[in-house]
């Protein structure tokens, strides 16, 4: 045999050997896209990549017969080679056990929460969205469904009642504390809020009709604490209860009572009355009229402590006081043994033949009242103290006549009083954020503010005093100070806006003042203290707000200002800048 004949059989054997080895390799990776894998994308759709062996292997669905057609380990998510991976496991065996590499039931909530699949709670077997409504479900989907173990909206009141969380009413899909105020049984939270469907404190008397009809600092008073008056009721046999109300306010005030007397007055017209003790009289209907009808015996309403040794503490709310005789006032408050405390809210004082209110020696707080159409003076104050906030005082002969009193006048509108807006004699205190406009007339001697005499420091701060007039040559239409009697420098003028053009022209401000950072439209203006002049540029002559470009914007006193303007908006805007001049702070 030649050398060539010996080589040929040997070479053929080696080819066969390599072919067999290649066949073995291909058989080990049958169905794989390439011999080795690094991720599932390298494998066929019915396979996964075993990252430890770098080989493609068959996936085993949990509900299949497994790799062996029925092996229990395979049915639990096991791979013939490596065991389970977490993606293979689902309820009722949602956890791939790290030791046995078998899918098993959950044992604790943390195992389910770590999966991040929106089913964070273990019910002992499966991972579920919820198995306790109170602990696991939000208010928007408050019910844990017993079948699906998923949170859902409520469907009936009984489901919400069973939760026992204080929200027993099904509103839409949520459990609510209330759907009507009839569900709110606590006086301190007697009103069902229409937006949140939660019980809240009352804000108005009308919200307390299911209780006693009176809201007292957020709580509805019960009927037992209230006396009732109704002009349409039968007077005979009246007890003052809601079922048997008095027919006159005076009856409620004269009946025996312990502690503060609360009187609920229905719509109607009533006779004059006198208050001598601690009383809160509420005109609850919006049309409660106390009319003296020209009687000369007494004022329409008389507040006094002449009978009691302790000062009367009287609150009047929602009353219209009218009809006083020319020798009497609409409301008269006086003292015999100490100053009565008087608060008036939301009242109207009008149509009285002399003064609207006369307050002598009283401690008075007037909030959001309207005082108009009284023949002489809207409000006459002598002695004591007065806080006036957001009142509208107009169309009287004189708006305010204030003597020897401590004042706090804020955010009032004083206008259209032909005899003058405000007359001040020996008063101290603060006058701020007021609109004093269109007072005085072409035959009058007083325009906006007339300071007759001083008795200490009086501060005028951030007022808008505009479009007032006077015919008296020596009287200024803005702020006039009687220099023959007054130390005008005791009156501080800061950040006020005075614009009162009259014909013939006269200075807005009389001599003797030392204004700071004020706008003074007419007259000699010293700019050394930050005062300016020109056109104030109002948006209109109704609300007297400042238009963009007004010289009054951001030019007020940088050292002193009122924290809010007449609308309750913060001053200055933006924070850290100088305030505007006048009663309004532009946003």
C-alpha positions as CSV (number, residue, x, y, z in Angstrom):
1,X,0.0,0.0,0.0
2,X,1.4,3.4,-1.0
3,X,1.7,6.4,1.4
4,X,-1.2,8.1,-0.3
5,X,-3.5,5.1,0.2
6,X,-2.7,5.2,3.9
7,X,-3.5,8.9,4.3
8,X,-6.9,8.9,2.7
9,X,-8.6,6.6,5.2
10,X,-7.1,8.6,8.1
11,X,-8.3,11.9,6.8
12,X,-11.8,10.6,6.2
13,X,-11.9,9.5,9.8
14,X,-11.0,12.9,11.1
15,X,-13.7,14.6,9.0
16,X,-16.3,12.3,10.4
17,X,-15.1,13.0,13.9
18,X,-15.4,16.8,13.5
19,X,-18.8,16.4,11.9
20,X,-20.0,14.4,14.9
21,X,-18.7,17.0,17.4
22,X,-20.5,19.8,15.5
23,X,-23.7,17.8,15.5
24,X,-23.4,17.5,19.3
25,X,-23.0,21.2,19.7
26,X,-26.0,22.0,17.5
27,X,-28.1,19.4,19.3
28,X,-27.3,21.1,22.7
29,X,-28.5,24.4,21.4
30,X,-31.4,23.2,19.3
31,X,-33.8,26.1,18.5
32,X,-31.4,28.8,19.8
33,X,-30.8,31.7,17.6
34,X,-27.1,31.4,18.3
35,X,-25.0,28.9,20.3
36,X,-24.7,31.1,23.3
37,X,-27.2,33.7,24.7
38,X,-26.9,36.8,26.8
39,X,-30.5,37.8,27.0
40,X,-34.0,36.4,26.1
41,X,-33.9,38.2,22.8
42,X,-31.2,35.8,21.6
43,X,-33.6,32.9,22.0
44,X,-36.8,31.7,20.2
45,X,-40.1,33.0,21.4
46,X,-40.9,29.8,23.5
47,X,-37.5,29.9,25.2
48,X,-35.6,32.0,27.7
49,X,-31.9,32.6,28.3
50,X,-30.3,30.8,31.2
51,X,-27.8,33.5,32.3
52,X,-25.8,31.1,34.4
53,X,-25.2,28.6,31.5
54,X,-25.5,31.1,28.7
55,X,-27.9,28.6,27.0
56,X,-31.4,28.9,25.6
57,X,-33.9,26.7,27.4
58,X,-37.6,26.0,27.1
59,X,-40.1,28.1,29.1
60,X,-42.6,26.0,31.2
61,X,-46.1,27.6,31.5
62,X,-47.6,27.1,35.0
63,X,-50.8,25.6,33.7
64,X,-48.9,23.2,31.3
65,X,-47.9,19.7,31.9
66,X,-44.3,20.8,32.3
67,X,-41.2,19.6,30.6
68,X,-42.0,16.0,31.5
69,X,-45.7,16.2,30.7
70,X,-46.9,16.3,34.3
71,X,-44.1,16.8,36.6
72,X,-45.3,18.7,39.7
73,X,-42.1,20.7,40.0
74,X,-42.5,21.9,36.4
75,X,-46.1,22.9,37.1
76,X,-44.9,25.1,40.0
77,X,-42.8,27.2,37.5
78,X,-39.6,25.0,37.6
79,X,-37.3,24.8,34.8
80,X,-35.8,21.3,34.2
81,X,-32.3,22.8,34.6
82,X,-32.6,25.9,36.9
83,X,-35.9,26.1,38.8
84,X,-38.2,29.2,38.9
85,X,-37.7,32.8,38.1
86,X,-40.0,35.4,39.6
87,X,-41.7,36.2,36.3
88,X,-42.9,32.6,36.2
89,X,-44.8,32.8,39.5
90,X,-48.3,34.1,40.0
91,X,-51.2,33.6,42.4
92,X,-51.9,31.4,44.2
93,X,-48.1,30.8,44.3
94,X,-46.7,34.3,43.6
95,X,-43.3,34.0,45.2
96,X,-40.2,32.4,43.7
97,X,-38.5,30.9,46.7
98,X,-34.8,31.8,46.7
99,X,-33.8,28.4,48.4
100,X,-36.0,25.8,46.7
101,X,-36.3,27.7,43.5
102,X,-40.0,26.8,43.5
103,X,-43.0,29.1,43.3
104,X,-44.8,29.2,46.6
105,X,-47.6,31.2,48.5
106,X,-46.7,34.5,50.0
107,X,-45.9,34.6,53.7
108,X,-45.8,38.4,54.5
109,X,-46.8,41.7,53.0
110,X,-43.2,42.7,52.3
111,X,-42.7,39.9,49.8
112,X,-45.7,41.2,47.8
113,X,-44.7,44.8,48.1
114,X,-41.2,44.1,46.8
115,X,-42.7,42.7,43.6
116,X,-43.9,46.2,42.5
117,X,-46.9,44.8,40.7
118,X,-49.7,46.9,42.5
119,X,-50.7,44.0,44.7
120,X,-48.7,44.8,47.9
121,X,-50.7,42.8,50.5
122,X,-50.5,39.1,51.3
123,X,-53.8,37.4,52.2
124,X,-52.0,34.3,53.4
125,X,-51.7,32.8,50.0
126,X,-51.8,35.3,47.2
127,X,-50.6,38.8,46.6
128,X,-53.6,41.1,46.4
129,X,-54.5,44.8,46.0
130,X,-56.4,44.6,49.3
131,X,-57.9,42.4,51.9
132,X,-59.0,45.1,54.3
133,X,-61.0,48.1,53.1
134,X,-59.9,50.5,55.9
135,X,-56.2,49.7,55.9
136,X,-55.7,49.2,52.1
137,X,-58.1,51.3,50.1
138,X,-58.1,55.1,49.5
139,X,-61.1,57.4,50.0
140,X,-61.7,57.5,46.3
141,X,-62.1,53.7,46.1
142,X,-62.9,52.8,49.7
143,X,-64.3,49.2,49.3
144,X,-62.1,46.1,49.1
145,X,-64.2,43.8,46.8
146,X,-64.6,40.4,48.4
147,X,-64.3,38.5,45.1
148,X,-61.5,40.4,43.2
149,X,-59.7,41.6,46.3
150,X,-59.3,44.9,44.5
151,X,-60.4,48.4,45.8
152,X,-63.5,49.9,44.1
153,X,-66.0,52.6,44.7
154,X,-68.9,52.2,47.1
155,X,-72.3,51.1,45.7
156,X,-74.6,51.6,48.7
157,X,-74.6,53.2,52.1
158,X,-74.4,49.9,53.9
159,X,-70.9,49.3,52.6
160,X,-69.8,52.6,54.0
161,X,-71.6,52.0,57.3
162,X,-69.7,48.7,57.7
163,X,-66.4,50.5,57.4
164,X,-67.2,52.3,60.7
165,X,-64.8,55.2,59.9
166,X,-67.3,58.0,60.4
167,X,-68.2,58.3,56.6
168,X,-71.4,56.3,56.4
169,X,-72.9,57.8,53.2
170,X,-72.1,56.6,49.7
171,X,-71.7,59.7,47.5
172,X,-70.8,58.8,43.9
173,X,-68.1,56.3,44.5
174,X,-66.7,57.6,47.8
175,X,-67.9,57.2,51.4
176,X,-68.8,60.6,52.8
177,X,-69.4,62.0,56.3
178,X,-72.6,63.6,55.0
179,X,-74.7,64.2,52.0
180,X,-77.0,66.8,53.7
181,X,-76.7,68.9,56.8
182,X,-79.3,66.6,58.4
183,X,-76.4,64.1,58.7
184,X,-74.3,66.5,60.8
185,X,-75.5,66.1,64.4
186,X,-72.7,67.9,66.3
187,X,-73.3,71.6,66.9
188,X,-69.7,72.4,66.4
189,X,-69.8,70.8,62.9
190,X,-73.4,71.2,61.9
191,X,-73.0,72.0,58.2
192,X,-72.4,69.5,55.3
193,X,-69.9,71.1,53.0
194,X,-71.1,70.7,49.4
195,X,-67.6,70.2,48.0
196,X,-66.0,67.8,50.5
197,X,-69.2,66.2,51.9
198,X,-67.6,66.6,55.3
199,X,-69.3,68.2,58.3
200,X,-67.8,71.6,59.1
201,X,-68.4,74.6,61.5
202,X,-71.1,77.0,60.6
203,X,-70.3,80.4,59.0
204,X,-73.8,82.0,58.8
205,X,-76.9,81.9,60.8
206,X,-78.8,80.5,57.8
207,X,-76.7,77.3,58.0
208,X,-78.1,76.6,61.5
209,X,-81.8,76.3,60.7
210,X,-81.7,72.6,61.7
211,X,-80.5,73.6,65.1
212,X,-81.6,76.9,66.6
213,X,-80.9,79.3,63.7
214,X,-78.0,81.1,65.3
215,X,-74.3,80.5,64.4
216,X,-72.0,81.4,67.3
217,X,-68.3,81.4,66.5
218,X,-68.6,78.2,64.3
219,X,-71.1,76.4,66.5
220,X,-74.9,76.2,66.0
221,X,-76.7,77.2,69.2
222,X,-79.5,74.8,70.3
223,X,-83.1,76.1,70.6
224,X,-83.0,76.0,74.4
225,X,-80.4,78.8,74.5
226,X,-82.4,81.2,72.2
227,X,-85.5,83.4,72.6
228,X,-87.6,83.7,69.4
229,X,-89.5,86.7,68.1
230,X,-91.8,86.8,65.1
231,X,-94.0,89.8,64.2
232,X,-96.6,87.5,62.6
233,X,-97.0,85.4,65.8
234,X,-100.0,85.6,68.2
235,X,-98.8,87.5,71.2
236,X,-101.2,85.8,73.6
237,X,-99.6,82.8,75.3
238,X,-96.2,83.5,73.8
239,X,-93.3,81.9,75.7
240,X,-90.4,82.9,73.4
241,X,-89.9,79.3,72.2
242,X,-89.5,78.5,68.6
243,X,-93.0,77.1,68.6
244,X,-94.5,80.0,70.5
245,X,-92.4,83.1,69.8
246,X,-92.9,86.6,71.2
247,X,-94.4,89.1,68.8
248,X,-92.1,92.1,70.0
249,X,-88.4,92.3,70.7
250,X,-89.1,94.1,73.9
251,X,-91.0,91.1,75.2
252,X,-87.8,89.0,74.8
253,X,-85.7,91.6,76.5
254,X,-88.1,91.9,79.5
255,X,-88.5,88.2,80.2
256,X,-86.4,86.6,83.0
257,X,-83.2,85.1,81.7
258,X,-79.9,83.9,83.1
259,X,-76.6,84.7,81.3
260,X,-76.4,86.1,77.8
261,X,-79.7,86.7,76.2
262,X,-79.8,85.5,72.5
263,X,-82.8,86.7,70.5
264,X,-83.7,85.4,67.1
265,X,-85.9,87.9,65.2
266,X,-87.8,86.9,62.1
267,X,-88.7,89.2,59.3
268,X,-91.2,91.9,60.1
269,X,-91.6,95.4,61.6
270,X,-91.1,95.9,65.3
271,X,-91.5,98.7,67.9
272,X,-88.6,100.5,69.5
273,X,-86.8,98.7,72.4
274,X,-84.3,99.4,75.2
275,X,-81.4,97.1,76.0
276,X,-79.9,97.1,79.5
277,X,-78.1,93.8,79.9
278,X,-76.0,91.3,78.0
279,X,-77.9,90.6,74.9
280,X,-77.4,89.4,71.3
281,X,-80.2,90.4,69.0
282,X,-80.1,88.8,65.5
283,X,-82.3,89.8,62.7
284,X,-82.1,86.5,61.0
285,X,-84.4,87.0,58.0
286,X,-82.7,89.8,56.2
287,X,-85.7,92.2,56.4
288,X,-86.1,93.0,60.1
289,X,-87.2,96.6,60.7
290,X,-87.3,98.4,64.0
291,X,-89.4,101.5,63.3
292,X,-90.0,104.3,65.8
293,X,-92.6,105.8,63.4
294,X,-91.9,109.3,64.6
295,X,-92.5,108.6,68.3
296,X,-91.0,111.2,70.6
297,X,-90.7,109.1,73.7
298,X,-87.3,107.5,73.1
299,X,-84.8,106.6,70.4
300,X,-85.6,103.7,68.1
301,X,-83.0,101.6,69.8
302,X,-81.6,102.6,73.2
303,X,-78.5,100.8,74.6
304,X,-77.8,101.7,78.2
305,X,-76.5,100.2,81.4
306,X,-78.4,102.6,83.6
307,X,-80.3,99.7,85.2
308,X,-77.5,97.3,85.5
309,X,-74.4,97.8,87.7
310,X,-72.3,95.9,85.1
311,X,-71.7,97.3,81.7
312,X,-74.1,96.1,79.1
313,X,-72.6,94.0,76.4
314,X,-74.9,94.3,73.4
315,X,-74.6,92.8,69.9
316,X,-77.0,94.0,67.2
317,X,-77.0,92.1,63.9
318,X,-79.0,92.4,60.8
319,X,-81.5,95.1,61.9
320,X,-82.8,98.1,60.0
321,X,-83.2,101.0,62.5
322,X,-85.4,103.8,61.2
323,X,-88.1,106.3,61.9
324,X,-86.7,108.3,64.8
325,X,-88.2,111.7,65.7
326,X,-86.3,114.9,65.0
327,X,-85.4,115.1,68.7
328,X,-84.2,111.5,68.9
329,X,-81.6,109.3,67.3
330,X,-82.0,106.1,65.5
331,X,-79.7,104.4,68.0
332,X,-78.6,106.0,71.2
333,X,-75.9,104.5,73.4
334,X,-75.1,106.1,76.7
335,X,-73.6,105.3,80.1
336,X,-74.6,105.8,83.7
337,X,-72.3,103.5,85.6
338,X,-69.6,102.6,83.1
339,X,-69.3,102.4,79.3
340,X,-71.6,99.9,77.6
341,X,-70.0,97.6,75.1
342,X,-71.8,97.8,71.7
343,X,-71.2,95.8,68.6
344,X,-73.2,96.3,65.4
345,X,-72.8,94.0,62.4
346,X,-74.6,94.2,59.1
347,X,-77.2,96.7,60.3
348,X,-78.8,99.6,58.4
349,X,-79.4,102.9,60.1
350,X,-81.4,105.2,57.8
351,X,-84.4,107.6,57.6
352,X,-84.0,109.1,61.0
353,X,-85.1,112.7,61.3
354,X,-82.0,113.8,63.3
355,X,-78.9,111.6,63.8
356,X,-78.5,108.0,62.8
357,X,-76.4,106.9,65.7
358,X,-75.4,108.8,68.9
359,X,-72.7,107.0,70.9
360,X,-71.8,108.8,74.2
361,X,-69.2,107.2,76.3
362,X,-69.6,103.8,74.8
363,X,-67.0,101.3,73.6
364,X,-68.3,100.6,70.1
365,X,-67.4,98.3,67.3
366,X,-69.2,98.8,64.0
367,X,-68.6,96.3,61.2
368,X,-70.1,96.3,57.7
369,X,-73.1,98.6,58.5
370,X,-74.8,101.0,56.1
371,X,-75.5,104.5,57.6
372,X,-77.3,106.7,55.2
373,X,-80.2,109.1,54.6
374,X,-80.2,110.6,58.2
375,X,-81.2,114.2,58.3
376,X,-78.3,115.6,60.2
377,X,-75.4,113.3,61.1
378,X,-74.8,109.7,60.2
379,X,-72.7,108.9,63.4
380,X,-72.1,111.2,66.3
381,X,-69.4,110.0,68.7
382,X,-68.5,111.6,72.0
383,X,-66.2,110.1,74.6
384,X,-65.4,106.4,74.8
385,X,-63.8,104.6,71.8
386,X,-64.9,103.4,68.4
387,X,-63.7,100.8,65.9
388,X,-65.3,101.2,62.5
389,X,-64.5,98.6,59.8
390,X,-65.9,98.4,56.3
391,X,-68.9,100.6,56.9
392,X,-70.6,102.6,54.2
393,X,-71.6,106.1,55.4
394,X,-73.3,108.2,52.8
395,X,-76.0,110.7,51.9
396,X,-76.3,112.1,55.4
397,X,-75.8,115.9,56.0
398,X,-72.5,115.1,57.8
399,X,-70.9,111.7,57.7
400,X,-69.0,111.4,61.0
401,X,-68.8,113.9,63.9
402,X,-66.2,112.6,66.3
403,X,-65.3,114.3,69.6
404,X,-62.9,113.4,72.4
405,X,-62.6,109.7,71.5
406,X,-60.1,107.0,70.7
407,X,-60.5,106.1,67.0
408,X,-59.7,103.1,64.8
409,X,-61.3,103.8,61.4
410,X,-60.3,101.3,58.7
411,X,-61.5,100.5,55.2
412,X,-64.7,102.5,55.4
413,X,-66.3,104.3,52.5
414,X,-67.5,107.8,53.4
415,X,-69.1,109.7,50.5
416,X,-71.8,112.0,49.3
417,X,-72.3,113.8,52.6
418,X,-72.8,117.5,51.6
419,X,-72.0,118.9,55.0
420,X,-68.6,117.2,55.1
421,X,-67.2,113.7,55.4
422,X,-65.5,113.6,58.8
423,X,-65.3,116.2,61.5
424,X,-62.7,115.5,64.2
425,X,-62.3,117.3,67.6
426,X,-59.7,116.3,70.2
427,X,-59.5,112.7,69.0
428,X,-56.6,110.3,68.9
429,X,-55.9,107.0,67.1
430,X,-55.7,105.7,63.6
431,X,-57.6,106.5,60.4
432,X,-56.4,104.2,57.6
433,X,-57.4,102.6,54.3
434,X,-60.6,104.7,54.0
435,X,-62.2,106.1,50.8
436,X,-63.4,109.6,51.7
437,X,-64.8,110.9,48.4
438,X,-67.4,113.3,46.9
439,X,-68.2,115.0,50.2
440,X,-69.0,118.7,50.7
441,X,-70.7,120.8,48.1
442,X,-70.4,124.2,46.4
443,X,-72.1,126.0,49.3
444,X,-70.6,124.0,52.2
445,X,-67.7,124.8,54.4
446,X,-66.3,121.3,55.0
447,X,-65.0,118.9,52.4
448,X,-63.5,115.6,53.3
449,X,-61.8,115.9,56.7
450,X,-62.1,118.9,59.1
451,X,-59.8,118.7,62.2
452,X,-61.2,121.2,64.6
453,X,-58.7,120.6,67.5
454,X,-56.2,118.0,68.6
455,X,-55.5,116.3,71.9
456,X,-52.6,114.0,71.1
457,X,-51.4,111.9,68.2
458,X,-53.8,111.2,65.3
459,X,-52.5,109.3,62.3
460,X,-54.0,109.4,58.8
461,X,-52.4,106.5,56.9
462,X,-53.1,105.2,53.4
463,X,-56.4,107.0,52.8
464,X,-57.7,108.0,49.4
465,X,-59.3,111.5,49.8
466,X,-60.6,112.5,46.4
467,X,-63.3,114.7,44.6
468,X,-64.4,116.5,47.7
469,X,-65.3,120.2,47.6
470,X,-66.0,123.2,49.7
471,X,-66.9,126.8,48.9
472,X,-65.2,128.4,51.9
473,X,-62.1,130.1,50.7
474,X,-60.1,129.4,53.8
475,X,-61.1,125.7,54.0
476,X,-59.2,123.0,52.1
477,X,-61.3,120.4,50.4
478,X,-59.0,117.5,51.3
479,X,-57.8,117.8,54.9
480,X,-58.4,121.1,56.7
481,X,-56.8,121.9,60.1
482,X,-58.0,124.8,62.2
483,X,-54.6,126.4,62.8
484,X,-56.0,129.0,65.3
485,X,-56.8,126.2,67.7
486,X,-54.8,123.2,66.6
487,X,-51.2,121.9,66.7
488,X,-51.5,120.5,63.2
489,X,-48.1,118.8,63.4
490,X,-49.7,116.4,65.9
491,X,-51.6,114.9,63.0
492,X,-49.4,112.5,61.1
493,X,-50.1,112.2,57.4
494,X,-48.4,109.2,55.7
495,X,-49.0,107.7,52.2
496,X,-52.3,109.5,51.7
497,X,-53.7,110.3,48.3
498,X,-55.3,113.7,48.1
499,X,-56.8,114.8,44.8
500,X,-59.6,117.3,45.2
501,X,-59.8,119.7,42.2
502,X,-62.2,122.6,42.9
503,X,-63.0,125.8,41.1
504,X,-61.4,128.2,41.9
505,X,-58.5,125.9,42.8
506,X,-57.5,125.5,46.4
507,X,-54.8,123.5,48.1
508,X,-55.8,119.9,49.1
509,X,-54.1,120.3,52.4
510,X,-54.0,123.3,54.8
511,X,-50.8,124.7,56.2
512,X,-49.3,123.4,59.4
513,X,-49.1,119.7,58.4
514,X,-45.9,117.8,57.7
515,X,-47.0,115.1,55.3
516,X,-44.7,112.2,54.4
517,X,-44.8,110.3,51.1
518,X,-48.2,111.7,50.2
519,X,-49.7,112.5,46.8
520,X,-51.0,116.1,46.9
521,X,-52.8,117.1,43.7
522,X,-53.2,120.8,44.3
523,X,-51.2,123.2,46.4
524,X,-47.6,123.7,47.5
525,X,-45.9,120.4,47.7
526,X,-42.7,119.8,49.5
527,X,-40.9,116.9,47.9
528,X,-38.2,116.8,50.6
529,X,-40.3,114.2,52.5
530,X,-41.1,112.0,49.5
531,X,-44.4,113.9,48.6
532,X,-45.4,113.9,44.9
533,X,-48.0,115.7,42.7
534,X,-49.5,115.4,39.3
535,X,-52.3,113.2,38.0
536,X,-53.0,110.2,40.3
537,X,-54.3,108.2,37.3
538,X,-57.4,106.4,38.8
539,X,-58.9,103.6,36.8
540,X,-62.2,105.2,37.5
541,X,-63.9,107.5,40.0
542,X,-66.0,104.7,41.6
543,X,-63.5,102.5,43.4
544,X,-60.5,104.9,42.9
545,X,-58.0,102.1,42.1
546,X,-54.7,103.1,40.6
547,X,-54.1,102.5,36.9
548,X,-50.8,101.2,35.5
549,X,-48.3,104.0,35.3
550,X,-49.8,106.0,38.2
551,X,-47.1,108.0,40.1
552,X,-48.7,106.6,43.3
553,X,-47.6,103.0,42.6
554,X,-44.6,102.0,44.8
555,X,-44.0,105.5,46.2
556,X,-45.6,105.2,49.6
557,X,-43.7,105.5,52.9
558,X,-41.0,102.8,53.1
559,X,-41.0,103.0,56.9
560,X,-44.6,102.6,57.9
561,X,-47.7,101.0,56.3
562,X,-50.8,99.1,57.0
563,X,-50.3,95.4,56.4
564,X,-53.4,95.0,54.2
565,X,-55.2,97.5,52.0
566,X,-59.0,98.3,52.1
567,X,-59.7,95.0,50.1
568,X,-57.8,92.9,52.6
569,X,-54.9,92.3,50.1
570,X,-51.4,92.3,51.3
571,X,-49.3,95.4,51.3
572,X,-46.8,96.0,49.8
573,X,-46.9,94.0,46.6
574,X,-44.6,92.5,45.8
575,X,-43.2,91.9,49.3
576,X,-40.0,93.8,50.0
577,X,-40.9,96.8,47.9
578,X,-42.4,100.2,48.8
579,X,-46.2,100.3,49.3
580,X,-48.5,102.3,47.0
581,X,-49.9,105.7,48.1
582,X,-53.6,105.6,49.0
583,X,-56.2,103.1,50.2
584,X,-55.7,100.5,47.4
585,X,-52.6,98.4,46.8
586,X,-52.3,97.4,43.2
587,X,-51.4,93.7,42.6
